[in-house]
Amino acid sequence: MKTTPLIRVAVTGAAGQIGYSLLFRIANGEVFGPDQPVALNLIEIPQGLEKLSGVVMELQDCAFPLLKDIVATSDLSVGFKDVNWALLVGSVPRKDGMERKDLLKINGGIFIGQGQAIAANAAKDVRVLVVGNPCNTNALIALRHAAGVPEDRFFAMTRLDENRAKAQIAAKAGVHVSKVRNVTIFGNHSSTQYPDFYNAEIAVEQDGEVVQKKVTEIITDEAWLKGEFIETVQKRGAAIIKARGLSSAASAANAAVETVHLLAHRSPADEWFSVGVISKGEYGTTPGLITGLPVRSTGRGTWRVVEGLNLPEFAKEKLAASVKELTEERDTAAEALGAKL
């Protein structure tokens, strides 16, 4: 009988809220499939190791059939050893009174070290998803310091924004969220992001058949689409923090699960998903930035940007503003770190 090769996954910030919500879903087969054995390399800062030991005990107590090994460590060279996927969840959040430059400098130091450790220790087929914010620029920093790892192996998570956009469209249209597809988050994972509704679709029944209609055909309230919809998606994270007193950990973990699953499996020919990837200038974006774009996966470790989507002038202006912010973030981080990005 042929044995399925093990997939080893590193997760930083593994004892944090997002990590805790994420690990059990990797271990139960939800990410890579019900027959795919996995191993978990759990990485924490030294002062988080005791808490992490409790997470390890819970993973053991679940007795997951697919979970073959657990490594818990604060040593990056151990944590990234032979990993096929690295989920960089841990980052320092922005605190009151903290300048963005200071935040980028602190996180930049973290992601420089992680990029170097991935390059030195990970498997040759490693893929890296950055969840810790500011995730686009953090991914770029890690990429630029992971010598020898192809730049198309690095991703920044925009799936949470995509899911938020789908939920808002579904509620407005009066349909289940599963009926909404092809919503793209262009640009930065920030309050400047542009959730594209022009190319998104809603499945409706017509003459006994299910057909895909443009969102703008179903939702004719243009003012809502250009105003409240975009603003709600852009500010959803802050709204959750205000209401809950904590960040959106479970929905972020869910988005990470979905992103890796989508990248690891073939996309349908007529569907795509959102993720931050290295730009080649698609849709007028700046080459060399990690930018949210529509992507299809081959399921064999490669992907391509979906090109040819129609972006009206309104959409182009929104995207340009987000790319401008990404450029400023990159330049600010480069100055703070004394590094070329």
C-alpha positions as CSV (number, residue, x, y, z in Angstrom):
1,M,0.0,0.0,0.0
2,K,1.3,3.4,-1.0
3,T,1.8,5.8,2.0
4,T,0.9,9.5,1.7
5,P,3.8,11.8,2.4
6,L,3.5,13.8,5.6
7,I,2.8,17.5,5.4
8,R,4.6,19.4,8.1
9,V,3.1,22.8,9.1
10,A,4.7,25.5,11.2
11,V,2.5,28.0,13.0
12,T,3.9,31.0,14.8
13,G,2.0,32.6,17.7
14,A,0.7,29.1,18.2
15,A,-0.7,29.7,21.7
16,G,-2.4,32.9,20.7
17,Q,-6.1,33.3,20.0
18,I,-5.9,32.8,16.2
19,G,-3.4,29.9,16.6
20,Y,-5.6,28.2,19.1
21,S,-8.5,28.4,16.8
22,L,-6.4,27.2,13.8
23,L,-4.4,24.2,15.0
24,F,-7.2,21.8,15.6
25,R,-8.7,22.4,12.2
26,I,-5.3,21.6,10.6
27,A,-5.0,18.5,12.7
28,N,-8.5,17.1,11.9
29,G,-7.9,17.1,8.1
30,E,-9.9,20.1,7.2
31,V,-7.1,21.9,5.4
32,F,-5.3,19.2,3.4
33,G,-7.9,16.5,3.3
34,P,-9.3,13.6,5.3
35,D,-6.5,11.2,4.2
36,Q,-3.5,13.5,4.5
37,P,-1.3,13.0,7.5
38,V,0.1,16.2,9.1
39,A,2.7,17.2,11.6
40,L,2.6,20.5,13.6
41,N,5.6,22.7,14.4
42,L,4.3,25.1,17.0
43,I,6.4,28.3,17.5
44,E,6.0,30.7,20.4
45,I,8.1,33.4,22.1
46,P,9.9,32.0,25.2
47,Q,7.4,33.5,27.7
48,G,4.6,31.8,25.8
49,L,6.0,28.3,26.0
50,E,4.1,27.3,29.2
51,K,0.8,28.3,27.6
52,L,1.8,26.4,24.5
53,S,2.4,23.3,26.5
54,G,-1.3,23.3,27.4
55,V,-2.2,23.6,23.8
56,V,0.0,20.6,23.0
57,M,-1.8,18.6,25.7
58,E,-5.2,19.4,24.2
59,L,-4.0,18.4,20.7
60,Q,-2.8,15.1,22.2
61,D,-6.1,14.6,24.0
62,C,-8.0,15.0,20.8
63,A,-6.3,11.8,19.5
64,F,-6.5,13.0,15.9
65,P,-5.7,10.1,13.6
66,L,-4.0,12.3,11.0
67,L,-1.7,14.2,13.5
68,K,1.6,12.3,13.5
69,D,4.0,14.6,15.3
70,I,4.0,17.8,17.4
71,V,7.0,20.0,17.9
72,A,6.7,22.9,20.4
73,T,9.6,25.4,20.4
74,S,10.8,29.0,20.6
75,D,13.8,28.2,18.4
76,L,13.1,29.3,14.8
77,S,15.6,26.9,13.3
78,V,13.8,24.0,15.0
79,G,10.3,25.4,14.3
80,F,10.8,25.8,10.6
81,K,12.8,22.6,10.1
82,D,11.5,20.6,7.1
83,V,8.1,22.5,7.0
84,N,6.1,22.4,3.8
85,W,3.8,25.2,5.0
86,A,4.6,28.1,7.3
87,L,1.7,30.1,8.7
88,L,3.1,33.3,10.2
89,V,0.3,34.2,12.6
90,G,2.2,36.0,15.4
91,S,2.9,39.7,15.2
92,V,3.0,42.7,17.5
93,P,-0.4,44.6,17.4
94,R,-0.5,48.3,17.2
95,K,-1.0,49.9,20.6
96,D,-2.4,53.4,21.5
97,G,0.2,56.1,20.8
98,M,2.4,53.8,18.6
99,E,3.5,55.3,15.3
100,R,3.1,53.1,12.3
101,K,6.8,53.4,11.6
102,D,7.5,52.0,15.1
103,L,5.1,49.1,14.4
104,L,6.7,48.3,11.1
105,K,10.1,48.4,12.7
106,I,9.2,46.0,15.5
107,N,7.4,43.5,13.2
108,G,10.0,44.0,10.5
109,G,12.6,42.6,12.9
110,I,10.4,39.6,13.6
111,F,9.7,38.8,9.9
112,I,13.3,39.3,8.9
113,G,14.3,36.6,11.3
114,Q,11.5,34.3,10.2
115,G,12.3,34.8,6.5
116,Q,15.9,33.9,7.1
117,A,15.0,30.8,9.3
118,I,12.5,29.6,6.6
119,A,15.2,29.9,3.9
120,A,17.7,28.0,6.0
121,N,15.5,25.2,7.4
122,A,12.3,24.7,5.6
123,A,11.6,22.0,2.9
124,K,12.3,23.0,-0.7
125,D,8.6,23.1,-1.5
126,V,7.7,25.5,1.4
127,R,4.8,27.9,1.1
128,V,4.3,30.8,3.5
129,L,1.0,32.5,4.5
130,V,1.3,35.6,6.6
131,V,-1.6,36.3,8.8
132,G,0.0,38.7,11.3
133,N,-0.6,42.3,10.5
134,P,0.3,44.4,8.6
135,C,0.3,41.2,6.7
136,N,1.1,42.5,3.2
137,T,4.2,44.3,4.3
138,N,5.2,41.6,6.8
139,A,5.0,39.1,3.9
140,L,7.2,41.3,1.8
141,I,9.8,41.7,4.5
142,A,9.9,37.9,5.1
143,L,10.1,37.3,1.3
144,R,13.0,39.7,0.8
145,H,15.0,38.0,3.6
146,A,14.3,34.4,2.5
147,A,17.1,34.0,0.1
148,G,16.6,31.2,-2.4
149,V,12.8,30.8,-1.7
150,P,10.9,31.8,-4.9
151,E,8.8,34.9,-4.3
152,D,5.7,33.2,-5.6
153,R,5.7,31.0,-2.4
154,F,4.7,34.0,-0.2
155,F,1.1,35.0,0.5
156,A,-0.7,37.6,2.6
157,M,-4.2,36.7,3.9
158,T,-7.1,38.7,2.4
159,R,-9.6,35.9,2.6
160,L,-11.2,37.3,5.8
161,D,-12.0,40.5,4.0
162,E,-13.4,38.4,1.1
163,N,-15.6,36.5,3.5
164,R,-16.8,39.7,5.1
165,A,-17.7,41.1,1.7
166,K,-19.6,38.0,0.7
167,A,-21.6,38.1,3.9
168,Q,-22.6,41.8,3.3
169,I,-23.6,41.1,-0.3
170,A,-25.6,38.1,0.7
171,A,-27.5,39.9,3.4
172,K,-28.3,42.8,1.1
173,A,-29.4,40.5,-1.7
174,G,-31.4,38.3,0.6
175,V,-29.6,35.1,-0.4
176,H,-27.4,32.6,1.5
177,V,-23.7,33.5,1.5
178,S,-22.9,30.3,-0.4
179,K,-24.6,31.8,-3.5
180,V,-22.0,34.6,-3.7
181,R,-18.7,34.1,-5.5
182,N,-15.7,35.8,-7.1
183,V,-15.4,38.7,-4.7
184,T,-11.9,40.1,-5.0
185,I,-10.1,42.1,-2.3
186,F,-7.7,44.3,-4.2
187,G,-4.8,46.1,-2.5
188,N,-3.8,46.1,1.1
189,H,-5.4,44.3,4.1
190,S,-6.3,47.6,5.7
191,S,-8.9,50.3,5.7
192,T,-7.9,51.2,2.2
193,Q,-8.7,47.8,0.7
194,Y,-11.1,47.7,-2.3
195,P,-13.7,44.9,-2.2
196,D,-14.7,44.5,-5.8
197,F,-18.4,44.1,-6.4
198,Y,-18.3,44.7,-10.2
199,N,-17.0,41.2,-11.1
200,A,-18.7,39.4,-8.2
201,E,-21.6,37.1,-8.9
202,I,-24.7,35.7,-7.2
203,A,-26.2,32.3,-8.2
204,V,-29.9,32.6,-8.9
205,E,-32.5,30.2,-10.2
206,Q,-33.9,31.1,-13.6
207,D,-36.2,29.0,-15.7
208,G,-35.4,26.0,-13.6
209,E,-31.7,26.4,-13.9
210,V,-29.0,28.0,-11.7
211,V,-27.3,30.9,-13.5
212,Q,-24.7,33.4,-12.3
213,K,-25.7,37.0,-12.3
214,K,-23.5,40.0,-11.7
215,V,-24.0,41.5,-8.2
216,T,-24.8,44.8,-9.8
217,E,-27.7,43.1,-11.6
218,I,-29.2,41.9,-8.3
219,I,-28.2,44.8,-6.0
220,T,-29.1,47.9,-7.9
221,D,-28.5,50.3,-5.0
222,E,-25.3,51.7,-6.4
223,A,-24.9,54.2,-3.5
224,W,-24.9,51.3,-1.0
225,L,-22.3,49.3,-3.1
226,K,-20.0,52.3,-3.4
227,G,-20.5,53.6,0.1
228,E,-21.8,51.5,3.0
229,F,-20.7,48.2,1.6
230,I,-17.1,49.1,1.1
231,E,-16.9,51.0,4.4
232,T,-18.4,48.1,6.3
233,V,-15.9,45.6,4.9
234,Q,-13.0,48.0,5.4
235,K,-13.9,48.7,9.1
236,R,-15.3,45.3,10.1
237,G,-12.3,44.3,12.2
238,A,-12.5,47.5,14.3
239,A,-16.2,47.0,14.7
240,I,-15.7,43.5,16.1
241,I,-13.0,44.7,18.5
242,K,-15.4,47.5,19.7
243,A,-18.3,45.0,20.2
244,R,-16.4,42.0,21.6
245,G,-13.4,43.7,23.3
246,L,-11.2,41.3,21.4
247,S,-10.0,40.9,17.8
248,S,-11.7,38.5,15.3
249,A,-9.6,35.5,16.1
250,A,-12.0,32.7,15.0
251,S,-13.0,34.2,11.7
252,A,-9.3,35.0,11.0
253,A,-8.4,31.4,11.7
254,N,-11.2,30.2,9.5
255,A,-9.9,32.4,6.7
256,A,-6.4,31.0,7.1
257,V,-7.8,27.5,6.9
258,E,-9.7,28.4,3.7
259,T,-6.7,30.1,2.1
260,V,-4.3,27.2,2.5
261,H,-7.0,24.8,1.4
262,L,-7.7,26.9,-1.7
263,L,-4.0,27.1,-2.6
264,A,-3.5,23.4,-2.0
265,H,-6.4,22.4,-4.3
266,R,-7.3,23.1,-7.9
267,S,-9.6,26.1,-8.5
268,P,-12.7,25.6,-10.7
269,A,-12.2,27.1,-14.1
270,D,-14.8,29.9,-13.6
271,E,-14.0,30.8,-10.0
272,W,-11.2,32.6,-8.1
273,F,-10.3,33.7,-4.6
274,S,-8.5,36.6,-3.0
275,V,-5.0,36.5,-1.6
276,G,-2.0,38.8,-1.4
277,V,0.7,37.8,-3.8
278,I,3.8,39.4,-5.4
279,S,2.6,41.8,-8.0
280,K,3.8,41.8,-11.6
281,G,1.9,45.0,-12.3
282,E,-1.5,43.4,-12.9
283,Y,-4.4,45.9,-12.9
284,G,-2.0,48.8,-12.7
285,T,-0.5,47.7,-9.4
286,T,3.1,48.3,-8.5
287,P,5.4,45.4,-9.3
288,G,7.2,43.9,-6.3
289,L,4.6,44.6,-3.7
290,I,2.5,41.9,-2.0
291,T,-0.9,43.0,-3.2
292,G,-4.4,41.5,-2.9
293,L,-5.4,40.1,-6.3
294,P,-7.8,37.5,-7.8
295,V,-6.0,34.1,-8.0
296,R,-6.6,30.6,-9.3
297,S,-4.6,27.7,-8.0
298,T,-3.5,24.6,-10.0
299,G,-3.5,22.5,-6.9
300,R,0.0,21.5,-7.7
301,G,1.7,24.3,-5.8
302,T,1.4,26.9,-8.4
303,W,-1.1,29.7,-9.0
304,R,-1.8,32.5,-11.4
305,V,-3.5,35.9,-11.2
306,V,-6.9,36.1,-13.0
307,E,-6.5,38.8,-15.6
308,G,-8.9,40.6,-17.8
309,L,-11.5,41.6,-15.2
310,N,-13.3,44.8,-16.0
311,L,-12.5,47.6,-13.4
312,P,-14.4,50.8,-14.0
313,E,-12.8,54.1,-13.1
314,F,-14.3,54.1,-9.6
315,A,-12.6,50.7,-8.9
316,K,-9.3,51.8,-10.4
317,E,-9.2,54.9,-8.1
318,K,-9.9,52.8,-5.0
319,L,-7.2,50.3,-6.0
320,A,-4.7,53.0,-6.7
321,A,-5.2,54.5,-3.2
322,S,-4.6,51.1,-1.6
323,V,-1.5,50.5,-3.7
324,K,-0.2,54.0,-2.7
325,E,-0.6,53.0,0.9
326,L,1.3,49.7,0.3
327,T,4.1,51.6,-1.4
328,E,4.3,54.0,1.6
329,E,4.3,51.0,4.0
330,R,7.2,49.4,2.1
331,D,9.2,52.6,2.1
332,T,8.5,53.3,5.7
333,A,9.5,49.8,6.7
334,A,12.7,49.9,4.6
335,E,13.7,53.1,6.2
336,A,13.0,51.9,9.7
337,L,14.8,48.6,9.1
338,G,17.7,50.0,7.1
339,A,16.9,47.3,4.5
340,K,15.9,47.3,0.9
341,L,12.5,45.9,0.3
